């Protein structure tokens, strides 16, 4: 894969997004459009209760 193709594949990679926005390689509008096109996968999620303590144990 060429460097250009690799960069296109990572265009919306969250690790590079701030840099690309700052350098004008991508616009906020492009990001919003991309995010709005992502499928809703909330049905695959699971709620976690981080406040729940196990009985008889003090967790830190």
C-alpha positions in Angstrom: 0.0 0.0 0.0 1.3 3.4 -0.9 1.8 6.1 1.7 -1.0 8.2 0.2 -3.4 5.2 0.3 -2.4 4.5 3.9 -3.0 8.1 4.9 -6.5 8.0 3.2 -7.4 4.9 5.1 -6.4 6.7 8.3 -8.1 10.0 7.4 -10.6 9.8 10.3 -8.3 8.0 12.8 -8.9 9.7 16.1 -5.2 9.6 16.9 -4.5 11.9 13.8 -7.7 13.9 13.8 -6.6 16.9 15.8 -3.4 17.2 13.8 -5.3 17.0 10.5 -7.8 19.6 11.6 -5.0 21.9 12.8 -3.1 21.6 9.5 -6.2 22.0 7.3 -6.0 18.5 5.9 -9.5 17.9 6.9 -12.4 20.1 7.9 -14.9 19.9 10.8 -17.6 19.5 8.3 -15.9 16.4 6.8 -15.6 14.9 10.3 -19.3 15.6 11.0 -20.4 14.0 7.7 -18.2 11.0 8.4 -19.6 10.5 11.9 -23.2 10.9 10.8 -22.7 8.1 8.3 -21.4 5.6 10.8 -23.9 2.8 11.6 -25.6 2.7 15.0 -24.1 -0.2 16.9 -25.6 0.6 20.3 -27.4 -2.8 20.2 -23.9 -4.4 20.6 -23.1 -2.4 23.8 -23.3 -3.4 27.4 -23.9 -1.1 30.3 -21.4 -1.3 33.2 -22.0 -0.2 36.7 -18.7 1.1 38.0 -20.1 2.1 41.3 -21.1 -1.4 42.3 -19.1 -3.0 45.1 -18.7 -6.7 45.6 -20.0 -8.0 48.9 -17.4 -8.2 51.7 -14.5 -6.6 49.7 -13.3 -3.1 49.7 -12.0 -2.3 46.2 -9.6 0.5 45.6 
